Amino acid sequence: MPTLNIVPAPVHNHLIQSLPDDIRNRLLSLCDTVELTFGSTLCEPEKPFQYVYFPITAFISLITTLRDHQPLEMGLVGNEGMLGATLALGIDSAQMLAVVQGSGTALRMSAEQLRHELRESLVLTRACNRYLFVLMAQLAQAAACAHFHEIEPRVARWLLMIHDRAHSDKIYLTQEFLGNMLGVRRSTITVAAGALQKRKLITYSRGTITILDRKSLECASCECYEALINHYEKIFD
């Protein structure tokens, strides 16, 4: 099965890298390289984007919230894409909460600068629209996965998605945090993670999950992971 971890060292942003040289260099000249820290909020629902982000080694959770319910992660943005692509559709406000889930570097540009570049470049607009298609597929797949699939393959799918974006076999997170992302109780995560650990696919200790057997973890995942990879490769490769 192909994986999304397609970027060779040094890590770059695949969306920017896919652009023609002149447009890519223009965008890079307008970006600042920033450090994103775990837990930082980058945008909130119904509030206008101030900046857009092209992750390099950082990654971002897209989270939906309902009153009286715990948050639920609907998507991840890593170095395959960007936060703020809806500006290409003329939508200036965020639709979900965006929180840094993995610390690291990102390229940052003001929303106003991106709007200007989109007006000037049809190629850039089309690239953002292609990425929006991938993101929409991810959101739809996440909703179906949460409704139909058992927790153990869902945990495997989520760990694979994080592994693709973290550029490391070690993933730092608590079971409580993972439960929040998947919309289940911590005790449910304990059972699922324990089962994966018993099969020697991962180890879990003191807030650190280590991926031991990537191939077997892919086999343990639900079909949603492969579907997401196929959506991305169909559009960008």
Sequence and secondary structure as in RCSB ss.txt:
>XXXX:A:sequence
MPTLNIVPAPVHNHLIQSLPDDIRNRLLSLCDTVELTFGSTLCEPEKPFQYVYFPITAFISLITTLRDHQPLEMG
LVGNEGMLGATLALGIDSAQMLAVVQGSGTALRMSAEQLRHELRESLVLTRACNRYLFVLMAQLAQAAACAHFHE
IEPRVARWLLMIHDRAHSDKIYLTQEFLGNMLGVRRSTITVAAGALQKRKLITYSRGTITILDRKSLECASCECY
EALINHYEKIFD
>XXXX:A:secstr
   S    SS   HHHHTS HHHHHHHHHH EEEEE TT EEE TTSB SEEEEESS EEEEEE  TTS  EEEE
EE TTS B GGGGGT  B SSEEEEEE EEEEEEEHHHHHHHHHH HHHHHHHHHHHHHHHHHHHHHHHHHHHS 
HHHHHHHHHHHHHHHHSSSEEE  HHHHHHHHTS HHHHHHHHHHHHHTTSEEEETTEEEES HHHHHHHS THH
HHHHHHHHHHH 
